[in-house]
Amino acid sequence: MDVTADVLGPGYEAIELPMGRDAEGEVVATLVRRVGSRPFRGAWGVVPPQETEPSRRGAVLYLHGFVDYFFQRHLADFYLALGFDFYALDLRKYGRSLRPHQTPNYVESLSDYFPEIDEAVRIVRDVDGHGTLLLNGHSTGGLIAALWADKAKGEGLVDAVFLNSPFLDIAEPLVMRKLGAGLARALRPRFPKAKLPAGVSDRYPRSIHRDHEGEWDFDLAWKPILGFPVRAAWLAAVRRGQLHLHKGLDVDVPVLVMASTRSVRPTRKVLDVTGADAVLDVEHMARWAPRIGRHVTLVRIDGGLHDLVLSAEPARTQVFAELTRWTNAYLPVQDA
């Protein structure tokens, strides 16, 4: 496995994970790691035979959301200071893993992502030798993380799960949720890539990008202001995952769900989306969080944005303070 310098610059490495082929051709995922003060265990792919004891430092594996990829350097810095080595996975057809022959962000089942999560976890645990793993998912990545953790229960692969504004339901009134999901299901067999009249308003990405009204820099080819189209089969896959979660998962490790205290629906009359979740309905998160497992903590952040770690101060400080408190309680790790 060849390790390369990552686009985020010094301190970041990336490795391409071959994931075979699908109907569109070759598929890859990309695992990024933040290099801390201590050396990692040699080249990825082979466990050094002389090193048998797991690291006393924990590790975190981050999964991004829809129309997204990993770019939040300050999140990696936070985890390193807390005692966790940081890894992020750009899922197939997202960000670093998107190839010219692919439909951006497209899959027909959320379980399609499980093989790359499995491989990333193997590398974090067996290759880099971490004995403790926190799975951190944002938005659609939060839904995927919950479903994967349920699938992996009893295997000891993950020790805790943190979900940042997870996509647990469609942010529409009940009638519109049913109509939208029904349309996606109807189109999926014959027209799986049909574009649906749905998507994320450009108000949210404008509110966070530094060239507009925000303070963050990200690649607008991988996370465009106008987003990517919502495809029928993708939405049908998301809805299947959500309904499976609604029936009740059995994640067997502590789960932290964090959400803003309020949502705002961007319209031509509602332009100010600061201090609220402008993408999803936070009350859906609060409603469905207890269905994830037996040990779920829900924390609400006043003034939080959809990606809570991108919130303006003082909300951002509160996010990290709450996450610090929770990890110290459930995942105490030692610096090595």
C-alpha positions in Angstrom: 0.0 0.0 0.0 1.5 3.3 -1.1 1.3 6.2 1.3 1.2 9.6 -0.4 1.2 13.2 0.9 -2.4 14.4 1.3 -4.0 17.5 -0.3 -4.3 19.0 3.2 -0.5 19.4 3.3 2.2 18.7 5.9 1.1 16.3 8.7 -1.4 14.4 6.5 -1.0 11.2 4.6 -3.4 9.3 2.3 -3.7 5.8 1.0 -6.0 4.6 -1.8 -8.1 1.6 -0.9 -9.1 -0.5 -4.0 -12.8 -1.5 -3.7 -13.2 -3.5 -6.9 -15.7 -2.5 -9.6 -19.3 -1.6 -9.9 -21.5 -0.8 -12.9 -19.6 2.4 -13.5 -16.1 0.9 -13.4 -13.3 0.9 -10.9 -14.1 2.0 -7.3 -11.7 3.3 -4.7 -12.0 4.8 -1.2 -9.3 7.0 0.4 -8.1 6.8 4.0 -6.4 9.9 5.4 -4.5 10.0 8.6 -3.1 12.9 10.6 0.4 12.2 11.7 0.9 12.9 15.4 4.0 13.5 17.4 4.8 9.8 17.7 5.8 7.7 14.6 3.2 5.4 13.1 3.9 1.7 12.7 5.8 1.7 9.4 4.2 1.4 6.0 0.5 0.7 5.9 -0.5 -2.8 4.9 1.9 -5.0 6.9 2.0 -5.2 10.7 5.6 -5.1 11.9 6.2 -8.5 13.5 8.2 -7.1 16.4 5.3 -4.9 17.5 2.6 -6.9 19.2 1.3 -4.6 21.9 -1.6 -2.2 20.9 -1.0 1.5 21.2 -2.2 3.1 24.4 -3.4 6.0 22.3 -6.9 5.7 20.9 -7.9 6.3 17.3 -10.9 8.0 15.7 -12.2 7.2 12.2 -14.3 10.0 10.7 -17.0 9.6 8.0 -18.2 12.7 6.1 -21.7 13.5 4.9 -23.4 14.0 1.5 -21.7 16.5 -0.9 -18.8 16.4 1.4 -15.3 15.1 2.2 -12.8 15.4 5.0 -11.3 18.9 5.2 -11.7 19.9 8.9 -8.1 20.2 10.0 -9.1 21.6 13.4 -11.1 18.5 14.1 -8.1 16.3 13.6 -6.0 18.7 15.8 -8.7 18.4 18.6 -8.6 14.6 18.6 -4.8 14.5 18.6 -4.7 16.8 21.6 -7.3 14.6 23.3 -5.1 11.5 22.9 -6.5 10.0 19.7 -4.7 9.4 16.4 -7.0 10.7 13.6 -8.2 9.0 10.5 -10.8 10.0 8.0 -12.4 8.0 5.2 -13.4 9.7 1.9 -16.0 7.2 0.8 -16.3 5.9 -2.7 -17.3 8.6 -5.3 -16.7 11.4 -2.8 -13.8 13.9 -2.6 -10.4 12.3 -3.0 -12.1 9.0 -4.1 -14.2 10.6 -6.9 -13.1 9.5 -10.4 -14.1 11.1 -13.8 -16.2 8.0 -14.8 -18.3 8.1 -11.7 -21.6 9.7 -10.7 -20.7 11.9 -7.7 -21.8 10.6 -4.3 -23.9 7.7 -5.9 -24.6 4.3 -4.5 -27.6 2.0 -4.6 -27.3 0.7 -1.0 -25.7 2.2 2.1 -24.1 -1.2 2.7 -22.0 -0.6 -0.3 -19.8 1.5 2.0 -19.3 -1.3 4.5 -16.3 -2.9 2.8 -14.2 0.4 2.9 -15.2 0.9 6.5 -14.1 -2.7 7.3 -10.8 -2.1 5.5 -10.2 1.2 7.3 -10.9 -0.3 10.7 -8.5 -3.2 9.9 -5.7 -0.7 9.1 -6.4 1.4 12.2 -6.5 -1.6 14.5 -4.3 -4.3 12.9 -1.7 -2.3 11.0 -1.3 0.8 13.1 -2.0 -1.1 16.2 -4.7 0.9 18.0 -6.6 -0.9 20.7 -9.4 1.7 21.1 -11.5 3.1 18.3 -14.1 5.8 18.2 -16.3 6.0 15.0 -17.3 9.6 14.2 -19.9 10.2 11.5 -21.5 13.4 10.2 -24.9 13.7 8.6 -25.2 10.9 6.0 -22.0 9.6 7.4 -23.7 9.5 10.8 -26.5 7.2 9.4 -23.9 5.0 7.7 -21.8 4.8 10.9 -24.8 3.7 13.0 -25.8 1.0 10.5 -22.2 -0.2 10.2 -21.8 -0.3 14.0 -25.0 -2.3 14.3 -23.7 -4.8 11.7 -20.4 -5.0 13.6 -21.9 -5.5 17.0 -20.3 -8.2 19.1 -17.1 -8.1 17.1 -15.2 -5.7 19.3 -14.2 -3.5 16.3 -15.5 -0.2 17.6 -15.6 1.1 21.2 -17.9 4.1 20.9 -19.7 6.1 18.3 -20.1 9.9 17.9 -22.8 11.1 15.5 -22.6 14.8 14.5 -26.1 15.9 13.2 -26.9 12.4 11.8 -29.3 12.0 8.8 -31.9 10.0 10.6 -34.9 11.2 8.7 -35.8 13.3 5.6 -36.2 16.9 6.5 -39.7 17.3 5.1 -43.3 17.1 6.5 -44.7 13.6 6.7 -46.6 13.8 3.5 -43.6 15.1 1.5 -41.4 12.4 3.1 -43.8 9.7 1.9 -44.1 11.2 -1.6 -40.4 11.7 -2.0 -39.5 8.3 -0.8 -42.2 6.8 -2.9 -41.0 8.5 -6.0 -37.5 7.4 -5.4 -38.6 3.8 -5.0 -40.7 3.9 -8.1 -37.9 5.3 -10.3 -35.1 3.2 -8.8 -35.7 -0.1 -10.9 -35.6 1.5 -14.3 -34.2 5.0 -13.8 -31.9 4.6 -10.8 -29.9 7.8 -11.6 -32.9 10.0 -12.2 -32.5 13.4 -10.7 -35.0 14.2 -8.0 -36.3 17.7 -7.2 -34.5 17.7 -3.9 -31.2 18.8 -2.6 -29.4 21.0 -0.1 -29.9 24.8 -0.4 -26.8 26.8 -1.4 -27.4 29.0 1.7 -25.6 26.5 4.0 -22.4 26.0 2.0 -22.3 29.8 1.4 -22.6 30.4 5.1 -19.5 28.3 5.9 -17.1 28.9 2.9 -14.6 31.7 3.4 -15.2 33.1 -0.1 -18.8 33.8 0.8 -20.0 34.4 4.4 -18.0 31.7 6.3 -14.6 31.1 7.7 -13.7 27.7 6.2 -11.8 26.7 3.1 -12.8 23.6 1.1 -12.5 22.3 -2.5 -15.5 23.5 -4.4 -15.1 20.7 -6.9 -15.6 18.1 -4.2 -18.1 20.1 -2.1 -19.7 22.5 -4.6 -21.9 25.4 -3.4 -24.8 24.1 -5.6 -24.2 20.6 -4.4 -24.7 17.4 -6.5 -28.0 16.1 -7.8 -30.0 13.7 -5.5 -30.5 10.5 -7.5 -33.5 8.2 -7.1 -31.6 5.0 -6.1 -29.4 7.0 -3.7 -32.5 8.5 -1.9 -34.2 5.1 -1.9 -31.1 3.6 -0.2 -31.0 6.3 2.4 -34.6 5.8 3.1 -34.2 2.1 3.6 -31.4 2.7 6.0 -33.4 5.3 7.9 -36.5 3.0 8.2 -34.2 0.1 9.4 -32.9 2.4 12.1 -36.4 3.6 13.0 -37.3 -0.1 13.8 -34.4 -0.1 16.2 -30.7 -1.0 16.0 -28.7 -2.7 18.7 -25.4 -0.9 18.7 -23.6 -2.4 21.7 -21.2 0.5 22.6 -21.9 4.0 24.0 -23.3 6.4 21.4 -23.1 10.2 21.5 -25.6 12.1 19.3 -25.1 15.8 19.0 -27.5 18.3 17.2 -28.2 22.0 17.1 -31.1 23.3 19.3 -33.0 24.4 16.2 -33.4 24.1 12.5 -34.1 26.7 9.9 -35.5 26.2 6.4 -33.7 28.4 3.9 -36.2 30.3 1.6 -36.1 33.4 -0.5 -37.5 35.2 2.6 -35.3 33.3 5.1 -31.7 34.2 4.2 -30.0 34.0 7.6 -29.1 30.4 8.3 -26.5 31.2 11.0 -26.8 29.6 14.4 -29.1 26.7 13.3 -29.1 23.5 11.2 -30.1 24.6 7.7 -30.0 21.1 6.2 -31.8 18.6 8.5 -34.5 18.7 11.1 -32.9 18.5 14.5 -36.1 17.2 16.1 -35.8 14.1 13.9 -32.4 13.5 15.4 -33.7 13.8 18.9 -36.7 11.5 18.2 -34.8 8.7 16.5 -31.5 8.8 18.5 -32.7 6.4 21.2 -33.4 3.7 18.5 -29.7 3.4 17.8 -28.7 1.4 20.8 -29.1 0.9 24.5 -26.7 3.5 25.7 -27.3 6.8 23.8 -26.4 10.3 25.0 -28.1 13.3 23.3 -26.5 16.7 23.5 -28.0 19.9 22.0 -25.8 22.8 20.9 -27.3 26.3 21.0 -26.2 28.1 17.9 -24.9 25.0 16.2 -24.7 24.6 12.4 -25.4 21.4 10.5 -21.8 20.4 10.8 -21.4 21.3 14.4 -17.6 21.5 14.3 -17.9 24.3 11.8 -20.2 26.4 14.0 -19.2 29.9 15.0 -18.0 30.6 18.5 -19.1 30.1 21.2 -21.0 27.1 19.8 -17.9 25.4 18.5 -16.2 25.5 21.8 -19.3 24.0 23.4 -19.2 21.1 20.9 -15.6 20.3 21.7 -16.2 20.7 25.5 -19.1 18.2 25.4 -17.2 15.8 23.2 -14.2 16.0 25.6 -16.4 15.3 28.6 -18.1 12.3 26.9 -14.9 10.7 25.6 -13.2 11.2 29.0 -16.1 9.3 30.6 -16.4 6.4 28.1 -13.0 6.2 26.2 -10.2 7.2 28.6 -6.9 6.8 26.7 -3.3 7.6 27.5 -0.8 9.4 25.4 1.9 7.1 24.3 
